[in-house]
Amino acid sequence: MQSTTFSSVTFLFLTTFLSHSFAFDPNAVSHTSKSALLSSIKEGNEKFLIYFYTKFEECPKCKELMPLFQEAAGYLDNLEDHKIRSYKMAVKLPEYGVVNFPQLVFFDGKVPFRYDNPDDYQPDDIVDWIEEAKETPIPELNDETFEHLTQASSGSTTGDWLILFSNSKRPECMKPLLPDIATVAARLRRRKKHRNSVHSLQSQNGETIRIRP
């Protein structure tokens, strides 16, 4: 009789312990503001992983994916020694194409990458995607650097390049496209065995102009 009671108590303790150990903590990752994020992007010296979401009652998917995002953020803290900072943000960022929820965007300095598997936030896949993004060159081109940088990326005068053109008078028009273009470049780079590169380019009166995203 005592053995049965002891076993029941032990099982209850383990069940309680496990449920608390793996419970979702909504405060595990801090929030950031739009102004703080834009200021950091402008400086271009840091790396951020941002989970954009809205009220759970309005967005069940936001609630479903947040624990997976937070798990990925924990992996990154350990793998990157806190060099990639993860935040949640409860507002849109149309400047970089974030107009609906949920969204996951990695900022490598000034360059944004949008996670391209929005229905499946597996932490391992998120970490792999960020590693691909970090290794994907996104140089800026002008008349003086175009030939040198495109040849440097392929090692020859021929090759495959993904280039985004925009008007220098309206550089803000390019920014909403950058997250998707950059992620496409990262995926292509992997598939093409690191032979692809992505560039941003502006043109004005037939001339190429350097732009800083």
FIKOLZA-1660 file (N, C-alpha, C; in steps of 0.1 Angstrom, whole numbers, plus 5000, padded with zeros to 4 digits):
% residues 213
   i   px   py   pz ch aa at
   1 5008 4988 5000  A  M  N
   1 5000 5000 5000  A  M CA
   1 5009 5012 5000  A  M  C
   2 5019 5013 5008  A  Q  N
   2 5028 5024 5009  A  Q CA
   2 5035 5026 4995  A  Q  C
   3 5039 5015 4989  A  S  N
   3 5046 5015 4976  A  S CA
   3 5037 5022 4965  A  S  C
   4 5024 5018 4966  A  T  N
   4 5015 5024 4956  A  T CA
   4 5013 5039 4958  A  T  C
   5 5013 5043 4971  A  T  N
   5 5011 5057 4974  A  T CA
   5 5024 5065 4970  A  T  C
   6 5035 5059 4973  A  F  N
   6 5048 5066 4969  A  F CA
   6 5049 5068 4954  A  F  C
   7 5045 5057 4946  A  S  N
   7 5046 5058 4932  A  S CA
   7 5036 5069 4926  A  S  C
   8 5024 5070 4933  A  S  N
   8 5015 5080 4928  A  S CA
   8 5020 5094 4931  A  S  C
   9 5026 5096 4943  A  V  N
   9 5032 5109 4946  A  V CA
   9 5043 5112 4937  A  V  C
  10 5052 5102 4934  A  T  N
  10 5063 5105 4925  A  T CA
  10 5058 5109 4911  A  T  C
  11 5048 5102 4906  A  F  N
  11 5042 5105 4892  A  F CA
  11 5036 5119 4892  A  F  C
  12 5029 5122 4903  A  L  N
  12 5023 5135 4903  A  L CA
  12 5034 5146 4904  A  L  C
  13 5045 5144 4911  A  F  N
  13 5056 5154 4912  A  F CA
  13 5062 5155 4898  A  F  C
  14 5065 5144 4891  A  L  N
  14 5072 5145 4878  A  L CA
  14 5063 5152 4868  A  L  C
  15 5050 5149 4868  A  T  N
  15 5040 5155 4859  A  T CA
  15 5040 5170 4861  A  T  C
  16 5039 5174 4874  A  T  N
  16 5039 5189 4878  A  T CA
  16 5052 5196 4873  A  T  C
  17 5063 5189 4876  A  F  N
  17 5076 5195 4873  A  F CA
  17 5077 5197 4858  A  F  C
  18 5074 5187 4850  A  L  N
  18 5075 5188 4835  A  L CA
  18 5066 5198 4830  A  L  C
  19 5054 5199 4835  A  S  N
  19 5044 5209 4830  A  S CA
  19 5049 5223 4832  A  S  C
  20 5056 5226 4844  A  H  N
  20 5061 5239 4847  A  H CA
  20 5074 5241 4839  A  H  C
  21 5082 5231 4837  A  S  N
  21 5095 5233 4830  A  S CA
  21 5093 5237 4815  A  S  C
  22 5082 5232 4809  A  F  N
  22 5080 5234 4795  A  F CA
  22 5068 5243 4792  A  F  C
  23 5063 5250 4802  A  A  N
  23 5052 5259 4800  A  A CA
  23 5057 5271 4792  A  A  C
  24 5048 5276 4784  A  F  N
  24 5051 5288 4776  A  F CA
  24 5052 5300 4784  A  F  C
  25 5063 5307 4783  A  D  N
  25 5065 5320 4791  A  D CA
  25 5063 5332 4781  A  D  C
  26 5052 5339 4781  A  P  N
  26 5051 5350 4771  A  P CA
  26 5061 5361 4773  A  P  C
  27 5068 5361 4784  A  N  N
  27 5078 5372 4786  A  N CA
  27 5092 5367 4784  A  N  C
  28 5094 5356 4778  A  A  N
  28 5108 5350 4776  A  A CA
  28 5116 5359 4767  A  A  C
  29 5110 5365 4757  A  V  N
  29 5117 5374 4748  A  V CA
  29 5111 5388 4750  A  V  C
  30 5119 5398 4750  A  S  N
  30 5115 5412 4753  A  S CA
  30 5109 5418 4740  A  S  C
  31 5101 5429 4743  A  H  N
  31 5096 5437 4732  A  H CA
  31 5105 5448 4728  A  H  C
  32 5104 5453 4716  A  T  N
  32 5111 5465 4712  A  T CA
  32 5101 5474 4705  A  T  C
  33 5105 5486 4704  A  S  N
  33 5096 5496 4697  A  S CA
  33 5100 5498 4683  A  S  C
  34 5091 5503 4675  A  K  N
  34 5094 5506 4661  A  K CA
  34 5105 5517 4660  A  K  C
  35 5105 5527 4668  A  S  N
  35 5115 5537 4667  A  S CA
  35 5129 5532 4671  A  S  C
  36 5129 5524 4681  A  A  N
  36 5142 5518 4685  A  A CA
  36 5148 5509 4674  A  A  C
  37 5139 5501 4668  A  L  N
  37 5143 5492 4658  A  L CA
  37 5149 5499 4645  A  L  C
  38 5141 5509 4641  A  L  N
  38 5145 5517 4629  A  L CA
  38 5158 5525 4632  A  L  C
  39 5160 5529 4644  A  S  N
  39 5173 5536 4648  A  S CA
  39 5184 5526 4647  A  S  C
  40 5182 5514 4652  A  S  N
  40 5193 5504 4652  A  S CA
  40 5196 5500 4637  A  S  C
  41 5186 5498 4629  A  I  N
  41 5188 5495 4615  A  I CA
  41 5196 5506 4608  A  I  C
  42 5193 5518 4611  A  K  N
  42 5200 5529 4605  A  K CA
  42 5215 5529 4608  A  K  C
  43 5218 5526 4621  A  E  N
  43 5232 5525 4625  A  E CA
  43 5239 5513 4618  A  E  C
  44 5232 5502 4616  A  G  N
  44 5237 5491 4608  A  G CA
  44 5248 5483 4614  A  G  C
  45 5249 5483 4628  A  N  N
  45 5260 5476 4634  A  N CA
  45 5256 5463 4642  A  N  C
  46 5243 5460 4642  A  E  N
  46 5238 5449 4650  A  E CA
  46 5230 5439 4642  A  E  C
  47 5227 5428 4647  A  K  N
  47 5219 5417 4641  A  K CA
  47 5207 5415 4650  A  K  C
  48 5195 5415 4644  A  F  N
  48 5182 5413 4651  A  F CA
  48 5173 5402 4645  A  F  C
  49 5166 5395 4653  A  L  N
  49 5156 5386 4649  A  L CA
  49 5143 5391 4655  A  L  C
  50 5133 5395 4646  A  I  N
  50 5121 5402 4651  A  I CA
  50 5109 5394 4648  A  I  C
  51 5101 5391 4658  A  Y  N
  51 5088 5384 4656  A  Y CA
  51 5077 5394 4656  A  Y  C
  52 5070 5397 4645  A  F  N
  52 5059 5406 4644  A  F CA
  52 5046 5399 4646  A  F  C
  53 5038 5404 4656  A  Y  N
  53 5026 5397 4659  A  Y CA
  53 5016 5407 4664  A  Y  C
  54 5003 5403 4666  A  T  N
  54 4993 5411 4671  A  T CA
  54 4985 5404 4682  A  T  C
  55 4974 5409 4687  A  K  N
  55 4967 5403 4697  A  K CA
  55 4963 5389 4694  A  K  C
  56 4965 5380 4704  A  F  N
  56 4962 5366 4701  A  F CA
  56 4948 5363 4697  A  F  C
  57 4938 5370 4703  A  E  N
  57 4924 5368 4700  A  E CA
  57 4921 5372 4686  A  E  C
  58 4929 5381 4680  A  E  N
  58 4928 5385 4666  A  E CA
  58 4936 5376 4656  A  E  C
  59 4946 5370 4662  A  C  N
  59 4955 5362 4653  A  C CA
  59 4959 5349 4660  A  C  C
  60 4951 5339 4659  A  P  N
  60 4955 5326 4666  A  P CA
  60 4968 5320 4661  A  P  C
  61 4972 5323 4648  A  K  N
  61 4985 5318 4643  A  K CA
  61 4996 5325 4651  A  K  C
  62 4995 5337 4655  A  C  N
  62 5005 5344 4662  A  C CA
  62 5008 5337 4676  A  C  C
  63 4997 5333 4682  A  K  N
  63 4998 5326 4695  A  K CA
  63 5004 5312 4693  A  K  C
  64 5001 5305 4682  A  E  N
  64 5006 5292 4679  A  E CA
  64 5021 5292 4676  A  E  C
  65 5026 5302 4669  A  L  N
  65 5040 5303 4665  A  L CA
  65 5049 5309 4675  A  L  C
  66 5044 5317 4684  A  M  N
  66 5053 5324 4693  A  M CA
  66 5062 5315 4701  A  M  C
  67 5057 5304 4707  A  P  N
  67 5065 5295 4715  A  P CA
  67 5077 5290 4706  A  P  C
  68 5074 5287 4694  A  L  N
  68 5085 5282 4685  A  L CA
  68 5095 5293 4682  A  L  C
  69 5091 5305 4680  A  F  N
  69 5100 5316 4678  A  F CA
  69 5109 5318 4690  A  F  C
  70 5103 5317 4702  A  Q  N
  70 5110 5319 4714  A  Q CA
  70 5120 5307 4717  A  Q  C
  71 5117 5295 4712  A  E  N
  71 5126 5284 4713  A  E CA
  71 5138 5287 4704  A  E  C
  72 5135 5291 4692  A  A  N
  72 5146 5295 4682  A  A CA
  72 5155 5306 4688  A  A  C
  73 5149 5316 4694  A  A  N
  73 5156 5327 4700  A  A CA
  73 5166 5322 4711  A  A  C
  74 5161 5312 4719  A  G  N
  74 5170 5306 4729  A  G CA
  74 5181 5298 4723  A  G  C
  75 5179 5291 4712  A  Y  N
  75 5190 5285 4705  A  Y CA
  75 5200 5295 4700  A  Y  C
  76 5195 5306 4694  A  L  N
  76 5205 5316 4689  A  L CA
  76 5213 5322 4700  A  L  C
  77 5207 5324 4712  A  D  N
  77 5215 5330 4723  A  D CA
  77 5227 5321 4726  A  D  C
  78 5224 5308 4726  A  N  N
  78 5235 5298 4729  A  N CA
  78 5245 5297 4718  A  N  C
  79 5240 5296 4705  A  L  N
  79 5249 5294 4694  A  L CA
  79 5257 5306 4690  A  L  C
  80 5251 5318 4691  A  E  N
  80 5257 5330 4687  A  E CA
  80 5263 5339 4699  A  E  C
  81 5262 5333 4711  A  D  N
  81 5267 5340 4723  A  D CA
  81 5261 5354 4724  A  D  C
  82 5248 5355 4722  A  H  N
  82 5240 5367 4723  A  H CA
  82 5244 5378 4713  A  H  C
  83 5250 5374 4702  A  K  N
  83 5254 5384 4692  A  K CA
  83 5242 5387 4683  A  K  C
  84 5232 5378 4683  A  I  N
  84 5220 5381 4676  A  I CA
  84 5209 5383 4686  A  I  C
  85 5203 5395 4686  A  R  N
  85 5193 5399 4697  A  R CA
  85 5179 5396 4691  A  R  C
  86 5171 5389 4699  A  S  N
  86 5158 5386 4695  A  S CA
  86 5147 5395 4702  A  S  C
  87 5137 5399 4695  A  Y  N
  87 5127 5408 4701  A  Y CA
  87 5113 5404 4695  A  Y  C
  88 5103 5408 4702  A  K  N
  88 5089 5408 4697  A  K CA
  88 5085 5422 4694  A  K  C
  89 5076 5423 4684  A  M  N
  89 5071 5437 4681  A  M CA
  89 5057 5436 4677  A  M  C
  90 5048 5443 4684  A  A  N
  90 5034 5442 4682  A  A CA
  90 5028 5453 4673  A  A  C
  91 5036 5458 4663  A  V  N
  91 5031 5467 4653  A  V CA
  91 5037 5463 4640  A  V  C
  92 5031 5468 4629  A  K  N
  92 5035 5465 4616  A  K CA
  92 5048 5474 4613  A  K  C
  93 5055 5470 4602  A  L  N
  93 5067 5477 4598  A  L CA
  93 5066 5478 4583  A  L  C
  94 5057 5486 4577  A  P  N
  94 5055 5487 4563  A  P CA
  94 5068 5492 4555  A  P  C
  95 5077 5499 4562  A  E  N
  95 5089 5503 4556  A  E CA
  95 5097 5492 4551  A  E  C
  96 5095 5480 4557  A  Y  N
  96 5102 5468 4552  A  Y CA
  96 5093 5457 4549  A  Y  C
  97 5081 5460 4544  A  G  N
  97 5072 5451 4539  A  G CA
  97 5064 5443 4549  A  G  C
  98 5064 5446 4562  A  V  N
  98 5057 5439 4572  A  V CA
  98 5043 5445 4573  A  V  C
  99 5033 5440 4567  A  V  N
  99 5020 5446 4566  A  V CA
  99 5009 5436 4572  A  V  C
 100 5013 5424 4576  A  N  N
 100 5004 5415 4582  A  N CA
 100 5011 5406 4592  A  N  C
 101 5004 5398 4599  A  F  N
 101 5009 5390 4610  A  F CA
 101 5006 5376 4609  A  F  C
 102 5014 5367 4614  A  P  N
 102 5027 5369 4620  A  P CA
 102 5038 5370 4609  A  P  C
 103 5049 5376 4612  A  Q  N
 103 5061 5377 4603  A  Q CA
 103 5073 5375 4612  A  Q  C
 104 5083 5369 4605  A  L  N
 104 5096 5368 4612  A  L CA
 104 5107 5373 4602  A  L  C
 105 5114 5384 4607  A  V  N
 105 5124 5390 4599  A  V CA
 105 5137 5391 4606  A  V  C
 106 5148 5387 4599  A  F  N
 106 5161 5388 4605  A  F CA
 106 5168 5400 4598  A  F  C
 107 5174 5409 4606  A  F  N
 107 5181 5421 4602  A  F CA
 107 5196 5418 4604  A  F  C
 108 5203 5417 4593  A  D  N
 108 5218 5416 4594  A  D CA
 108 5223 5430 4591  A  D  C
 109 5225 5438 4602  A  G  N
 109 5228 5452 4600  A  G CA
 109 5216 5459 4593  A  G  C
 110 5218 5464 4581  A  K  N
 110 5208 5471 4574  A  K CA
 110 5200 5462 4565  A  K  C
 111 5204 5450 4563  A  V  N
 111 5198 5441 4553  A  V CA
 111 5187 5432 4560  A  V  C
 112 5175 5433 4555  A  P  N
 112 5164 5424 4561  A  P CA
 112 5162 5411 4553  A  P  C
 113 5159 5401 4560  A  F  N
 113 5156 5388 4554  A  F CA
 113 5143 5383 4560  A  F  C
 114 5133 5380 4552  A  R  N
 114 5120 5375 4557  A  R CA
 114 5120 5360 4557  A  R  C
 115 5116 5354 4568  A  Y  N
 115 5115 5339 4568  A  Y CA
 115 5104 5335 4559  A  Y  C
 116 5108 5325 4550  A  D  N
 116 5099 5321 4539  A  D CA
 116 5091 5309 4541  A  D  C
 117 5090 5304 4553  A  N  N
 117 5081 5293 4556  A  N CA
 117 5071 5297 4567  A  N  C
 118 5062 5306 4564  A  P  N
 118 5054 5312 4575  A  P CA
 118 5045 5303 4583  A  P  C
 119 5042 5291 4577  A  D  N
 119 5033 5282 4584  A  D CA
 119 5040 5272 4593  A  D  C
 120 5053 5272 4593  A  D  N
 120 5060 5262 4600  A  D CA
 120 5073 5268 4606  A  D  C
 121 5072 5272 4619  A  Y  N
 121 5083 5278 4626  A  Y CA
 121 5091 5268 4633  A  Y  C
 122 5097 5258 4627  A  Q  N
 122 5106 5249 4634  A  Q CA
 122 5119 5255 4638  A  Q  C
 123 5122 5255 4650  A  P  N
 123 5134 5263 4655  A  P CA
 123 5147 5259 4647  A  P  C
 124 5149 5246 4644  A  D  N
 124 5161 5243 4637  A  D CA
 124 5161 5249 4623  A  D  C
 125 5149 5250 4617  A  D  N
 125 5149 5256 4603  A  D CA
 125 5151 5271 4604  A  D  C
 126 5146 5277 4614  A  I  N
 126 5149 5291 4616  A  I CA
 126 5163 5294 4618  A  I  C
 127 5170 5286 4626  A  V  N
 127 5184 5288 4628  A  V CA
 127 5192 5286 4615  A  V  C
 128 5189 5275 4608  A  D  N
 128 5195 5273 4595  A  D CA
 128 5193 5284 4585  A  D  C
 129 5181 5290 4585  A  W  N
 129 5178 5301 4576  A  W CA
 129 5187 5313 4579  A  W  C
 130 5188 5316 4592  A  I  N
 130 5197 5327 4597  A  I CA
 130 5211 5325 4593  A  I  C
 131 5216 5313 4594  A  E  N
 131 5230 5310 4590  A  E CA
 131 5232 5312 4575  A  E  C
 132 5222 5308 4567  A  E  N
 132 5223 5311 4553  A  E CA
 132 5223 5326 4550  A  E  C
 133 5214 5333 4557  A  A  N
 133 5214 5348 4555  A  A CA
 133 5227 5355 4559  A  A  C
 134 5233 5351 4570  A  K  N
 134 5245 5357 4574  A  K CA
 134 5257 5355 4564  A  K  C
 135 5256 5344 4556  A  E  N
 135 5266 5341 4547  A  E CA
 135 5264 5346 4533  A  E  C
 136 5252 5353 4531  A  T  N
 136 5248 5358 4518  A  T CA
 136 5253 5372 4516  A  T  C
 137 5262 5375 4506  A  P  N
 137 5266 5389 4504  A  P CA
 137 5256 5397 4498  A  P  C
 138 5254 5409 4503  A  I  N
 138 5244 5419 4497  A  I CA
 138 5252 5432 4494  A  I  C
 139 5261 5432 4485  A  P  N
 139 5269 5444 4482  A  P CA
 139 5260 5455 4475  A  P  C
 140 5264 5468 4476  A  E  N
 140 5258 5479 4469  A  E CA
 140 5266 5482 4457  A  E  C
 141 5260 5485 4446  A  L  N
 141 5267 5487 4434  A  L CA
 141 5265 5502 4428  A  L  C
 142 5275 5506 4421  A  N  N
 142 5275 5519 4414  A  N CA
 142 5283 5517 4401  A  N  C
 143 5285 5527 4393  A  D  N
 143 5292 5526 4381  A  D CA
 143 5306 5521 4383  A  D  C
 144 5312 5526 4394  A  E  N
 144 5326 5522 4397  A  E CA
 144 5328 5508 4402  A  E  C
 145 5318 5503 4409  A  T  N
 145 5320 5490 4416  A  T CA
 145 5313 5478 4409  A  T  C
 146 5304 5481 4400  A  F  N
 146 5295 5471 4394  A  F CA
 146 5304 5459 4388  A  F  C
 147 5312 5463 4379  A  E  N
 147 5320 5452 4372  A  E CA
 147 5329 5445 4382  A  E  C
 148 5336 5452 4390  A  H  N
 148 5345 5445 4400  A  H CA
 148 5337 5435 4409  A  H  C
 149 5326 5440 4415  A  L  N
 149 5319 5432 4425  A  L CA
 149 5312 5420 4418  A  L  C
 150 5306 5422 4407  A  T  N
 150 5299 5411 4400  A  T CA
 150 5309 5400 4396  A  T  C
 151 5321 5404 4391  A  Q  N
 151 5331 5395 4387  A  Q CA
 151 5337 5388 4400  A  Q  C
 152 5338 5395 4410  A  A  N
 152 5344 5390 4423  A  A CA
 152 5335 5379 4428  A  A  C
 153 5322 5380 4426  A  S  N
 153 5312 5371 4432  A  S CA
 153 5313 5357 4424  A  S  C
 154 5316 5358 4411  A  S  N
 154 5316 5345 4403  A  S CA
 154 5330 5341 4399  A  S  C
 155 5340 5350 4400  A  G  N
 155 5354 5347 4396  A  G CA
 155 5356 5347 4381  A  G  C
 156 5346 5353 4374  A  S  N
 156 5347 5354 4359  A  S CA
 156 5339 5365 4354  A  S  C
 157 5339 5368 4341  A  T  N
 157 5331 5378 4335  A  T CA
 157 5317 5374 4333  A  T  C
 158 5314 5362 4335  A  T  N
 158 5300 5357 4333  A  T CA
 158 5296 5350 4346  A  T  C
 159 5283 5350 4348  A  G  N
 159 5278 5344 4360  A  G CA
 159 5263 5347 4362  A  G  C
 160 5257 5343 4374  A  D  N
 160 5243 5346 4377  A  D CA
 160 5243 5356 4388  A  D  C
 161 5235 5366 4387  A  W  N
 161 5234 5376 4397  A  W CA
 161 5219 5380 4399  A  W  C
 162 5215 5383 4411  A  L  N
 162 5201 5387 4413  A  L CA
 162 5203 5402 4417  A  L  C
 163 5197 5411 4409  A  I  N
 163 5199 5425 4411  A  I CA
 163 5186 5432 4413  A  I  C
 164 5185 5441 4423  A  L  N
 164 5173 5449 4425  A  L CA
 164 5176 5463 4421  A  L  C
 165 5168 5468 4411  A  F  N
 165 5170 5482 4406  A  F CA
 165 5159 5490 4412  A  F  C
 166 5162 5503 4415  A  S  N
 166 5152 5512 4420  A  S CA
 166 5156 5526 4417  A  S  C
 167 5147 5536 4419  A  N  N
 167 5149 5550 4415  A  N CA
 167 5156 5557 4427  A  N  C
 168 5167 5563 4424  A  S  N
 168 5175 5570 4435  A  S CA
 168 5167 5581 4442  A  S  C
 169 5156 5587 4434  A  K  N
 169 5148 5597 4440  A  K CA
 169 5138 5592 4450  A  K  C
 170 5136 5579 4450  A  R  N
 170 5126 5573 4459  A  R CA
 170 5132 5560 4465  A  R  C
 171 5142 5561 4472  A  P  N
 171 5149 5548 4477  A  P CA
 171 5140 5540 4487  A  P  C
 172 5130 5547 4493  A  E  N
 172 5121 5540 4502  A  E CA
 172 5113 5530 4495  A  E  C
 173 5111 5531 4482  A  C  N
 173 5103 5522 4474  A  C CA
 173 5109 5508 4473  A  C  C
 174 5122 5508 4475  A  M  N
 174 5130 5495 4474  A  M CA
 174 5129 5487 4487  A  M  C
 175 5128 5494 4498  A  K  N
 175 5129 5487 4511  A  K CA
 175 5119 5476 4514  A  K  C
 176 5106 5478 4510  A  P  N
 176 5096 5467 4512  A  P CA
 176 5099 5454 4505  A  P  C
 177 5107 5455 4494  A  L  N
 177 5110 5444 4486  A  L CA
 177 5123 5436 4491  A  L  C
 178 5131 5443 4498  A  L  N
 178 5144 5438 4502  A  L CA
 178 5143 5425 4510  A  L  C
 179 5134 5424 4520  A  P  N
 179 5133 5411 4528  A  P CA
 179 5131 5399 4520  A  P  C
 180 5122 5399 4510  A  D  N
 180 5120 5388 4501  A  D CA
 180 5131 5385 4492  A  D  C
 181 5136 5396 4486  A  I  N
 181 5148 5395 4476  A  I CA
 181 5160 5389 4483  A  I  C
 182 5163 5393 4495  A  A  N
 182 5174 5389 4503  A  A CA
 182 5173 5374 4506  A  A  C
 183 5161 5369 4510  A  T  N
 183 5159 5355 4513  A  T CA
 183 5160 5347 4501  A  T  C
 184 5155 5351 4490  A  V  N
 184 5156 5344 4477  A  V CA
 184 5171 5342 4474  A  V  C
 185 5179 5353 4476  A  A  N
 185 5193 5352 4473  A  A CA
 185 5200 5342 4482  A  A  C
 186 5196 5342 4495  A  A  N
 186 5202 5332 4504  A  A CA
 186 5199 5318 4500  A  A  C
 187 5186 5315 4496  A  R  N
 187 5182 5302 4492  A  R CA
 187 5190 5298 4479  A  R  C
 188 5191 5307 4469  A  L  N
 188 5198 5305 4457  A  L CA
 188 5212 5302 4459  A  L  C
 189 5218 5309 4468  A  R  N
 189 5232 5308 4471  A  R CA
 189 5235 5293 4476  A  R  C
 190 5226 5288 4484  A  R  N
 190 5227 5275 4489  A  R CA
 190 5226 5265 4478  A  R  C
 191 5216 5267 4469  A  R  N
 191 5213 5257 4459  A  R CA
 191 5224 5258 4448  A  R  C
 192 5229 5269 4445  A  K  N
 192 5239 5271 4435  A  K CA
 192 5253 5269 4440  A  K  C
 193 5254 5264 4452  A  K  N
 193 5267 5261 4458  A  K CA
 193 5276 5274 4459  A  K  C
 194 5269 5284 4465  A  H  N
 194 5276 5297 4468  A  H CA
 194 5281 5304 4455  A  H  C
 195 5274 5302 4444  A  R  N
 195 5278 5309 4432  A  R CA
 195 5270 5322 4429  A  R  C
 196 5259 5324 4437  A  N  N
 196 5250 5335 4435  A  N CA
 196 5253 5346 4444  A  N  C
 197 5249 5358 4440  A  S  N
 197 5250 5370 4449  A  S CA
 197 5238 5379 4446  A  S  C
 198 5235 5387 4455  A  V  N
 198 5224 5397 4453  A  V CA
 198 5229 5411 4455  A  V  C
 199 5224 5420 4447  A  H  N
 199 5229 5434 4448  A  H CA
 199 5217 5443 4448  A  H  C
 200 5219 5455 4454  A  S  N
 200 5209 5465 4453  A  S CA
 200 5215 5476 4444  A  S  C
 201 5207 5482 4435  A  L  N
 201 5211 5492 4425  A  L CA
 201 5201 5502 4423  A  L  C
 202 5205 5515 4421  A  Q  N
 202 5196 5525 4418  A  Q CA
 202 5200 5531 4404  A  Q  C
 203 5191 5536 4397  A  S  N
 203 5194 5543 4384  A  S CA
 203 5188 5556 4383  A  S  C
 204 5195 5566 4377  A  Q  N
 204 5189 5579 4375  A  Q CA
 204 5195 5584 4362  A  Q  C
 205 5186 5587 4353  A  N  N
 205 5191 5592 4340  A  N CA
 205 5202 5583 4333  A  N  C
 206 5199 5570 4335  A  G  N
 206 5208 5560 4329  A  G CA
 206 5221 5558 4337  A  G  C
 207 5223 5564 4348  A  E  N
 207 5235 5562 4356  A  E CA
 207 5231 5554 4369  A  E  C
 208 5241 5546 4374  A  T  N
 208 5239 5539 4386  A  T CA
 208 5243 5547 4398  A  T  C
 209 5235 5546 4408  A  I  N
 209 5238 5554 4420  A  I CA
 209 5239 5545 4432  A  I  C
 210 5248 5547 4441  A  R  N
 210 5250 5539 4453  A  R CA
 210 5238 5542 4463  A  R  C
 211 5233 5532 4469  A  I  N
 211 5222 5533 4479  A  I CA
 211 5226 5526 4491  A  I  C
 212 5222 5531 4502  A  R  N
 212 5223 5524 4515  A  R CA
 212 5209 5521 4520  A  R  C
 213 5205 5508 4521  A  P  N
 213 5192 5504 4525  A  P CA
 213 5189 5508 4539  A  P  C
% end
